[in-house]
């Protein structure tokens, strides 16, 4: 009976560790998603800026 109780306690401990690891990984995934969203926003802004500069350069080239 003591062996069974000890084994049960070990399993409970392992389950808690796995649950905590799961929470940590889920939080990491959420952080990566948020960071990816920020980077997509930055990329979009940079692409708009690039297009604006291309248009400005084209306009200046036509004037010259």
C-alpha positions as CSV (number, residue, x, y, z in Angstrom):
1,X,0.0,0.0,0.0
2,X,2.9,2.4,0.8
3,X,4.4,1.6,-2.6
4,X,1.1,2.4,-4.3
5,X,0.7,5.6,-2.4
6,X,4.3,6.6,-3.3
7,X,3.7,5.8,-7.0
8,X,0.5,7.8,-6.9
9,X,2.3,10.8,-5.5
10,X,5.0,10.5,-8.1
11,X,2.3,10.4,-10.8
12,X,0.5,13.4,-9.3
13,X,3.7,15.3,-9.3
14,X,4.5,14.4,-12.9
15,X,1.0,15.5,-13.9
16,X,1.4,18.8,-12.2
17,X,4.8,19.3,-14.0
18,X,3.3,18.5,-17.3
19,X,0.4,20.8,-16.7
20,X,2.8,23.6,-15.8
21,X,4.9,22.9,-18.9
22,X,1.7,23.0,-21.0
23,X,0.8,26.4,-19.6
24,X,4.3,27.7,-20.3
25,X,4.3,26.4,-23.8
26,X,0.8,27.9,-24.5
27,X,2.0,31.2,-23.2
28,X,5.1,31.0,-25.4
29,X,2.9,30.2,-28.4
30,X,0.7,33.2,-27.6
31,X,3.8,35.5,-27.3
32,X,5.1,34.2,-30.6
33,X,1.7,34.9,-32.3
34,X,1.7,38.4,-30.9
35,X,5.2,39.0,-32.0
36,X,4.5,37.7,-35.5
37,X,1.4,40.0,-35.7
38,X,3.6,43.0,-34.8
39,X,6.2,42.0,-37.4
40,X,3.5,41.6,-40.1
41,X,2.3,45.1,-39.2
42,X,5.8,46.5,-39.5
43,X,6.4,44.7,-42.8
44,X,3.1,46.1,-44.2
45,X,4.2,49.7,-43.1
46,X,7.6,49.2,-44.7
47,X,6.1,48.0,-47.9
48,X,3.8,51.0,-48.0
49,X,6.8,53.3,-47.4
50,X,8.8,51.5,-50.1
51,X,6.0,51.9,-52.6
52,X,5.7,55.6,-51.8
53,X,9.4,56.1,-52.4
54,X,9.2,54.2,-55.6
55,X,6.4,56.4,-56.8
56,X,8.3,59.6,-55.7
57,X,11.4,58.4,-57.5
58,X,9.3,57.7,-60.6
59,X,7.7,61.1,-60.5
60,X,11.1,62.8,-60.1
61,X,12.6,60.8,-62.9
62,X,9.7,61.8,-65.2
63,X,10.2,65.5,-64.3
64,X,13.9,65.3,-65.1
